[in-house]
Amino acid sequence: MKRCKGTILLLCLLLLTACGMGGSKTVVEEKGTDDGAGGGGTLTVPLTNFDTLNPLLTQNRSYFQLSHLLFDRLFEYEGSGRLVPSLAEHVETSDEGRRVSVTLRKGIYWQDGTPITTKDVAATFLAVKHAPAESPYSRLFHRTPGIGAGTDLDTVAKAVIFDDRNIDFEFNQSYGNYPELLSFPILPAHIYSEEAMLDAENFDVVGSGPFLLKKWEKNKKIYLEKNPNYYGKLPYIDGIVGLILSDNKAIQQAYDAGQIDLFVVDDYTWDRYKSDEKSAVEPYETQRVEVLSMNTQDPLLSDPHLRRALDLAINKERIIDSLYLSQGTMANFFVNPKLSAGTFAKEESYLSVDGAMDMLNKAGYKDVDGDGFREGKNGEALNLTILTNGVNHRLKTEAQLVSEDLKKIGIRSRVKDAVDMQAVSEEGQKKTEPEADQFARALQSGNYQLAVVGMDFSAVVNLSSVLSSGGIGGMNISRYSNPAMDEALKKLAHAQEEGERKEATDAVYKIFRDDVPYIPLVFKQNVLVTGPRVKGRMRPNAFNVFNGIDDVTLAGKDRAKNSEK
């Protein structure tokens, strides 16, 4: 790995701190808490195996979360999941939103005592633009409306330095998600060349966050220690040990055995911890929404009257109560109202079996032969198929509940696993293909009518990816196309001010409610489970599960079983 001249790289990717730093700095006094737990001790957390310490390149979700403790960013996720200024002290947009001017905070240092300046920000931004296409921040750019895959990012934006604290980002057009595009972890330009910033194998960690990297035992553990010179609120705990485990099942077993102090449950097996006196649970909202996708190019489902009636008939509360232990958030759009930062607040339910039946009657869908099920407008059979990925039992059950709701309004439907749609070779033999791949292929090709699908969105939801005519064949699995929607999406993509984004989002939502290409069902909630040693309440969110760790203390100052002696 190449190093910048006259510098020595340390080791690993999770250090965002400043050691042995000169100059004045605010001293943060550690204070005890009312529960009697003092400061100190080591918190043990789970990770899954990761192969790089480089925060610009990692695709491991657990390390991505941990890296928030090691690297500072211009914008960070607060408790609600909203992006707010972090290292950025002041942010201002101009030139109709194409210019974003940022002023850095004063008195922030790297762990070697060097001040953080706009040179570091600009150099990291350049590395992000030149990162491989599969890197998380490159994908974020290319999924932004108006940029698209394959775009040369040097033509999209550039950084212009004015002095050590002031920097402008000049974009080729206004982007409503600019805080997300500028939320990358900042690396020290005096340590790393651009080549080093994009090195996956030999990345040495130098950071400025609340914790420093002490040691990494590949495939085993990672050790962090408190950064005594951190500019923000100093954590109470002395360090963190990340125990690397094989999968979620192993993580849960490790928690039950007392080997780790906390873990995240992203399914609904966490209910037993709710009644466990030794554990505390902290639910938090996510941007994962489960939807009933409707192929709008299917002859039957091309009629918006039928799609609206299906929407009215589905009992979302029953789905949440039955499958989510009443811990999901009802969805009526792709934007979680609890994470929208005020730009979207529609939470009303649209369940109305009578309304659905009345709409079908008026549209000409009637039971002609008296068998209890409706026929099409011309008397043809009205039989719908709900496709599922049979590997996901919860989604399959969700599809069955939807089918039962449709029966109540006289719509015949059946649930079908993707494995039944196995691809056939030229010789007429069925190809062996994982069911998840078959499911994805059916959605992409439009070889389905209805499908229950889970969709993950970033903090700033890219509605164009699922609703624009140009997105057909990508995330727009409903194959939906409407010029009025395309125009509304363009306005939303360029909207930056909160009031402007709210107005643009409401316009998109209105068209969405009229056309109903998808029926959003529920937003998932994840749960942070903490053990008896952890005192204080963390404020996790989907993008930073360690948010609020500065308020946590440990019972006594004993170290966890697997911490380094």
C-alpha positions in Angstrom: 0.0 0.0 0.0 1.3 3.5 -0.8 1.6 6.0 1.9 1.6 9.8 1.6 5.2 11.1 2.0 6.5 11.5 5.6 3.7 9.7 7.3 3.3 6.4 9.0 0.0 4.5 8.8 -1.3 2.8 11.9 -3.3 -0.4 11.6 -7.1 -0.9 10.8 -10.1 1.1 9.8 -12.1 2.1 12.8 -10.1 4.9 14.4 -11.5 8.4 14.4 -9.7 10.0 17.3 -6.9 12.3 18.3 -4.1 11.1 20.6 -1.3 13.2 22.0 -2.7 16.3 20.4 -1.4 19.7 21.0 -3.3 23.0 21.5 -6.3 23.7 23.7 -9.2 21.4 23.9 -12.4 21.2 26.0 -12.0 18.7 28.8 -15.1 16.5 29.2 -15.7 15.5 32.8 -17.0 12.0 33.3 -20.0 11.9 35.5 -21.7 9.0 37.1 -25.3 8.0 36.6 -28.2 7.7 39.0 -28.3 3.9 38.8 -25.0 3.6 40.6 -23.0 2.2 37.7 -19.7 4.0 37.3 -17.6 4.7 34.3 -15.1 2.2 32.8 -15.3 -1.4 31.7 -15.5 -3.0 28.3 -18.7 -3.5 26.2 -18.8 -6.7 24.1 -20.7 -6.5 20.9 -21.3 -9.0 18.0 -20.0 -8.7 14.5 -20.2 -11.0 11.5 -17.0 -11.7 9.6 -15.7 -8.9 7.5 -12.7 -8.8 5.1 -11.7 -5.2 5.1 -11.3 -2.4 7.6 -11.8 0.2 4.9 -15.1 2.1 5.7 -15.4 3.3 2.1 -15.4 -0.3 0.7 -17.0 -2.5 3.4 -20.2 -4.3 2.4 -20.6 -5.9 5.9 -23.5 -4.3 7.7 -22.2 -5.0 11.2 -18.8 -3.3 10.5 -20.6 -0.4 8.8 -22.4 0.1 12.0 -19.3 -0.1 14.1 -17.4 2.3 11.9 -19.6 5.1 13.1 -17.6 4.9 16.4 -14.3 5.3 14.6 -14.9 7.8 11.7 -16.5 11.2 11.7 -18.8 12.3 8.9 -20.1 15.7 7.8 -23.7 14.4 8.4 -24.7 11.7 10.9 -27.9 9.9 11.7 -29.7 11.1 14.8 -32.1 9.0 17.0 -35.0 9.2 14.5 -32.8 8.2 11.6 -32.7 11.7 10.1 -29.4 13.0 8.8 -28.2 16.1 10.7 -24.9 18.0 10.6 -22.1 16.4 12.5 -18.6 17.7 11.6 -20.4 20.3 9.5 -21.0 23.3 11.8 -22.9 25.3 9.1 -24.5 24.2 5.8 -26.0 26.5 3.2 -27.3 25.8 -0.3 -27.2 28.3 -3.3 -27.3 28.4 -7.1 -30.8 26.9 -7.0 -29.5 24.0 -4.9 -26.5 23.1 -7.0 -24.0 24.4 -4.6 -23.7 23.2 -1.0 -21.4 25.3 1.2 -20.1 23.6 4.4 -18.1 25.1 7.3 -16.3 22.6 9.6 -16.3 22.7 13.3 -13.3 24.0 15.1 -10.9 22.0 17.3 -11.2 18.5 15.8 -8.1 16.4 15.4 -7.0 13.1 14.1 -5.6 10.7 16.6 -2.0 11.8 15.7 -2.8 15.4 16.7 -3.2 16.7 13.2 -6.2 19.0 12.8 -9.0 17.9 10.5 -9.4 20.3 7.6 -11.3 20.6 4.3 -8.3 18.9 2.6 -9.3 15.7 4.3 -12.9 16.1 3.2 -12.1 16.9 -0.4 -9.6 14.0 -0.7 -12.1 11.5 0.7 -14.8 12.8 -1.5 -12.6 12.3 -4.5 -11.9 8.7 -3.4 -15.6 8.1 -3.0 -16.2 9.2 -6.6 -13.5 6.9 -7.8 -14.4 3.9 -5.6 -15.5 0.6 -7.3 -19.1 0.4 -8.4 -20.0 -2.1 -5.7 -18.8 0.0 -2.8 -21.6 1.4 -0.7 -21.1 5.1 -1.3 -20.6 4.6 -5.0 -23.9 2.7 -5.1 -25.6 5.5 -3.2 -24.6 8.0 -5.9 -25.6 5.8 -8.8 -29.0 5.1 -7.2 -29.7 8.8 -6.9 -32.3 10.1 -9.4 -30.6 11.9 -12.2 -27.3 10.1 -11.9 -27.8 6.5 -12.7 -25.5 3.5 -13.2 -22.3 4.1 -15.2 -22.2 7.8 -14.8 -18.8 9.4 -14.4 -19.1 10.9 -10.9 -16.5 13.5 -11.7 -19.1 15.1 -14.0 -21.7 15.0 -11.2 -19.9 16.9 -8.4 -16.6 18.4 -7.3 -15.3 19.8 -4.1 -13.8 23.4 -4.0 -11.7 24.3 -0.9 -11.7 27.9 0.3 -9.7 27.5 3.5 -9.2 24.9 6.2 -12.8 25.1 7.4 -14.8 26.2 4.4 -15.6 24.0 1.4 -18.2 24.0 -1.4 -19.6 21.0 -3.2 -20.6 21.9 -6.7 -23.2 19.5 -8.2 -24.4 19.4 -11.8 -27.9 19.8 -10.6 -29.8 20.1 -7.3 -30.1 16.8 -5.4 -32.6 16.5 -2.5 -30.6 13.8 -0.9 -27.3 15.8 -0.8 -26.8 15.2 3.0 -26.8 11.4 2.3 -24.3 11.8 -0.6 -22.1 13.7 1.9 -22.4 11.2 4.8 -19.2 9.3 3.9 -16.6 8.6 6.6 -13.8 11.1 6.4 -10.2 9.9 6.1 -6.9 11.8 6.8 -5.3 13.2 3.6 -2.0 13.6 5.3 -1.9 9.8 5.9 -3.6 8.3 2.9 -3.1 8.9 -0.8 -6.2 8.3 -3.0 -4.8 4.8 -3.8 -4.5 4.1 0.0 -8.0 5.3 0.6 -9.3 2.7 -1.8 -7.1 -0.2 -0.6 -9.2 -3.0 0.8 -6.4 -5.4 1.9 -3.8 -3.2 3.5 -5.9 -0.4 5.1 -4.4 1.1 8.3 -6.9 2.8 10.4 -6.4 6.4 11.5 -9.5 8.2 12.8 -11.1 10.9 14.9 -14.2 9.3 16.5 -15.1 8.5 20.1 -13.2 5.2 19.9 -9.8 4.2 18.5 -8.8 0.9 17.0 -6.5 -1.0 19.3 -6.2 -4.4 17.6 -7.8 -6.6 15.0 -7.6 -10.3 15.2 -8.9 -11.2 11.8 -11.9 -13.6 11.9 -11.9 -13.5 15.7 -12.1 -10.1 17.5 -11.6 -6.4 17.1 -10.7 -4.2 20.1 -11.5 -0.5 20.4 -10.5 1.9 23.2 -11.9 5.2 24.2 -10.5 8.3 22.5 -9.6 10.6 25.4 -9.3 13.6 23.0 -12.6 13.2 21.2 -14.2 16.5 20.5 -17.7 15.4 21.5 -19.3 13.9 24.5 -16.8 11.4 26.0 -18.2 7.9 26.4 -18.3 6.4 30.0 -17.1 3.0 28.9 -13.3 2.4 28.4 -13.5 0.2 25.4 -15.4 -2.1 23.1 -14.7 -5.7 22.0 -16.3 -6.8 18.8 -16.7 -10.6 18.8 -16.9 -12.0 15.3 -19.5 -14.7 14.9 -20.8 -16.8 12.0 -24.4 -15.6 11.7 -27.5 -14.3 13.5 -28.2 -17.6 15.1 -24.7 -17.8 16.6 -25.1 -14.2 17.8 -28.3 -14.9 19.6 -26.7 -18.0 21.2 -23.7 -15.9 22.3 -26.0 -13.4 24.0 -28.0 -16.1 25.8 -24.7 -17.5 27.0 -23.6 -14.1 28.4 -20.7 -13.8 25.9 -21.9 -10.5 24.4 -23.7 -7.5 26.0 -26.2 -6.6 23.2 -27.4 -7.7 19.8 -30.0 -6.6 17.2 -33.0 -8.8 16.4 -34.4 -8.2 13.0 -37.1 -10.9 13.1 -39.8 -11.5 15.7 -38.1 -13.9 18.0 -37.3 -11.1 20.4 -40.6 -11.3 22.3 -39.1 -13.6 24.9 -36.6 -10.9 25.8 -39.4 -8.5 26.4 -40.5 -10.4 29.5 -36.9 -11.3 30.6 -36.0 -9.2 33.6 -32.3 -9.4 32.8 -32.7 -7.9 29.3 -34.0 -4.6 28.0 -35.4 -4.1 24.6 -35.4 -0.9 22.5 -37.5 -1.1 19.3 -36.6 1.2 16.4 -38.0 2.0 13.0 -36.5 0.9 9.8 -37.0 1.8 6.1 -37.7 -1.9 5.2 -41.3 -2.0 3.9 -43.2 -5.1 2.9 -45.5 -4.6 0.0 -48.0 -6.3 -2.3 -46.6 -5.5 -5.7 -49.1 -5.6 -8.6 -48.0 -6.1 -12.2 -49.7 -3.2 -13.8 -49.1 -4.5 -17.2 -51.0 -7.7 -16.5 -54.4 -7.6 -18.4 -56.4 -8.0 -15.2 -54.4 -5.7 -13.0 -54.0 -2.9 -15.6 -57.3 -1.5 -14.3 -56.6 1.0 -11.4 -60.2 0.5 -10.1 -59.4 -3.2 -9.4 -56.1 -2.2 -7.8 -57.8 0.4 -5.5 -60.4 -2.2 -4.4 -57.6 -4.6 -3.5 -56.0 -1.9 -1.4 -59.2 -1.2 0.5 -59.7 -4.8 1.3 -56.4 -5.7 2.9 -56.5 -5.7 6.7 -53.0 -4.4 7.5 -53.6 -4.3 11.3 -54.3 -8.1 11.3 -51.0 -8.7 9.5 -49.1 -6.5 12.0 -50.9 -8.2 15.0 -50.5 -11.7 13.6 -47.0 -11.7 12.2 -45.2 -8.7 13.9 -46.3 -9.0 17.5 -48.1 -5.6 17.1 -44.6 -4.1 16.6 -44.7 -3.0 13.0 -45.7 0.4 11.6 -48.6 0.4 9.2 -47.5 1.4 5.7 -49.4 3.4 3.1 -46.4 4.6 1.1 -42.7 3.8 0.7 -41.7 6.6 3.2 -41.9 5.6 6.9 -43.8 8.6 8.4 -41.8 8.1 11.7 -38.5 8.6 9.8 -39.6 11.3 7.3 -38.4 14.3 9.3 -41.7 16.0 8.7 -41.8 15.6 4.9 -44.5 12.9 5.0 -47.1 12.3 7.7 -49.9 10.2 6.2 -50.6 7.4 8.7 -54.3 6.8 8.1 -55.7 3.3 7.4 -57.7 2.6 4.3 -59.4 -0.7 5.3 -63.0 -0.8 4.0 -64.4 -4.1 2.8 -67.7 -2.4 2.0 -65.9 0.4 0.1 -63.9 -2.2 -1.9 -67.1 -4.2 -2.8 -68.9 -1.0 -3.8 -65.9 0.0 -6.0 -65.9 -3.4 -7.7 -69.6 -3.3 -8.4 -69.4 0.1 -10.0 -66.4 -1.0 -12.1 -68.4 -4.0 -13.4 -66.8 -6.8 -11.4 -69.7 -9.0 -10.4 -70.5 -12.6 -9.5 -72.2 -13.6 -12.7 -72.5 -17.4 -12.1 -73.4 -17.2 -8.4 -70.3 -19.2 -7.1 -69.4 -16.5 -4.6 -66.5 -15.1 -6.7 -66.6 -12.2 -9.1 -65.9 -12.3 -12.8 -64.2 -9.7 -15.0 -66.0 -6.9 -16.7 -66.7 -9.1 -19.7 -67.7 -12.1 -17.7 -64.2 -13.7 -17.9 -62.7 -15.6 -15.0 -61.0 -13.4 -12.5 -58.4 -15.6 -10.9 -55.3 -14.0 -9.3 -52.0 -15.6 -8.2 -49.9 -14.2 -5.4 -46.2 -15.1 -5.9 -44.0 -15.7 -2.9 -40.4 -16.7 -2.1 -41.3 -19.9 -0.2 -38.0 -19.7 1.8 -39.3 -16.7 3.7 -42.1 -18.2 5.7 -43.3 -14.9 7.2 -43.8 -13.4 3.8 -45.6 -16.6 2.6 -48.0 -16.3 5.6 -48.5 -12.7 4.8 -49.5 -13.6 1.3 -52.0 -16.1 2.7 -53.5 -13.5 4.9 -53.9 -11.2 1.8 -55.6 -14.0 -0.1 -58.1 -14.5 2.7 -58.9 -10.7 2.7 -59.4 -10.8 -1.1 -61.9 -13.7 -0.7 -64.0 -11.5 1.5 -64.7 -9.2 -1.4 -65.3 -12.0 -3.9 -61.8 -12.2 -5.5 -60.4 -15.7 -6.0 -56.7 -15.9 -5.5 -54.1 -18.5 -4.6 -50.6 -18.3 -3.1 -47.8 -19.8 -5.3 -44.2 -20.4 -4.5 -41.5 -19.2 -7.0 -40.2 -22.8 -7.1 -43.2 -23.7 -9.1 -42.0 -21.3 -11.9 -38.7 -23.1 -12.4 -36.9 -22.1 -15.6 -36.9 -24.6 -18.4 -33.8 -25.4 -20.5 -33.7 -25.7 -24.3 -34.0 -29.5 -23.8 -37.2 -29.1 -21.8 -35.6 -29.9 -18.5 -36.2 -27.8 -15.4 -33.1 -25.9 -14.4 -31.9 -26.1 -10.8 -32.0 -22.6 -9.4 -32.3 -21.3 -5.8 -35.8 -20.2 -5.1 -34.8 -16.7 -4.1 -33.2 -16.3 -7.6 -36.3 -17.7 -9.3 -38.4 -15.2 -7.3 -36.2 -12.3 -8.3 -36.2 -13.4 -11.9 -40.0 -13.6 -12.0 -40.3 -10.1 -10.5 -37.7 -8.6 -12.9 -39.3 -10.2 -16.0 -42.9 -9.4 -15.1 -43.8 -13.1 -15.0 -46.3 -12.7 -12.1 -49.6 -10.9 -11.2 -49.2 -10.2 -7.4 -46.2 -10.7 -5.2 -45.5 -10.1 -1.5 -42.0 -8.5 -1.4 -39.7 -6.8 1.1 -37.9 -3.6 0.0 -35.0 -1.9 1.7 -34.6 1.9 1.3 -31.9 4.2 2.4 -32.5 7.2 4.8 -33.6 9.4 2.0 -36.0 7.2 0.0 -35.5 7.1 -3.7 -39.1 7.0 -4.9 -38.0 7.2 -8.5 -36.4 3.8 -8.3 -39.8 2.2 -7.7 -42.2 4.6 -9.4 -40.6 6.1 -12.5 -41.2 4.8 -16.0 -37.5 4.6 -16.5 -37.2 2.2 -13.5 -39.0 -0.7 -15.2 -36.9 -3.8 -15.0 -35.1 -2.4 -11.9 -36.8 -1.8 -8.6 -40.0 -0.8 -10.4 -41.2 -4.4 -10.4 -44.9 -3.3 -10.8 -43.9 -2.1 -14.3 -45.7 1.1 -13.5 -45.6 4.0 -16.0 -47.3 7.4 -15.7 -46.0 10.7 -17.2 -47.6 12.7 -14.5 -45.8 10.6 -11.9 -42.5 11.0 -13.7 -42.8 14.8 -13.7 -43.7 14.8 -10.0 -40.7 12.6 -9.2 -38.4 15.0 -11.0 -39.6 17.9 -8.8 -39.1 15.8 -5.7 -35.5 14.8 -6.8 -34.5 18.5 -7.0 -36.3 19.7 -3.8 -34.0 20.5 -0.9 -35.8 22.7 1.6 -38.1 20.9 4.0 -41.3 22.7 2.9 -40.5 22.1 -0.8 -39.8 18.4 -0.2 -43.0 18.0 1.8 -45.1 19.6 -1.0 -43.3 17.5 -3.7 -43.7 14.3 -1.6 -47.4 15.0 -1.1 -47.8 15.4 -4.9 -46.2 12.1 -5.6 -48.3 10.5 -2.9 -51.6 11.8 -4.4 -50.8 10.2 -7.7 -49.7 7.0 -6.0 -53.0 6.8 -4.1 -54.9 7.2 -7.4 -53.0 4.6 -9.3 -52.0 2.1 -6.5 -49.2 0.2 -8.4 -48.2 -1.3 -5.0 -50.0 -1.8 -1.7 -47.5 -1.1 1.1 -48.3 -3.2 4.1 -45.9 -2.8 7.0 -42.6 -1.2 8.0 -40.5 -3.5 10.0 -39.1 -2.6 13.4 -35.8 -4.0 14.6 -35.0 -4.4 18.3 -31.8 -3.7 20.2 -31.6 -6.2 23.1 -29.2 -5.3 25.9 -28.0 -7.5 28.8 -27.8 -6.9 32.6 -24.4 -5.2 32.5 -25.6 -2.4 30.3 -27.0 0.6 32.2 -28.6 3.5 30.4 -30.7 3.7 27.3 -29.2 3.8 23.8 -31.0 5.4 20.9 -30.5 3.0 18.0 -31.7 3.7 14.5 -31.5 1.6 11.3 -28.3 3.4 10.1 -26.4 3.7 13.4 -27.4 1.1 16.0 -24.7 2.5 18.4 -26.3 5.9 18.5 -26.5 7.0 22.2 -23.6 4.8 23.3 -22.0 7.8 25.0 -24.8 7.6 27.7 -24.2 3.9 28.5 -22.4 2.7 31.6 -21.6 -0.9 32.7 -22.5 -2.5 36.0 -19.3 -2.3 37.9 -16.0 -2.0 36.1 -15.5 -5.6 35.4 -14.6 -6.5 31.9 -16.6 -8.9 29.7 -15.4 -12.5 29.6 -13.9 -12.2 26.2 -12.2 -8.9 26.5 -8.4 -8.5 26.3 -6.7 -8.7 29.7 
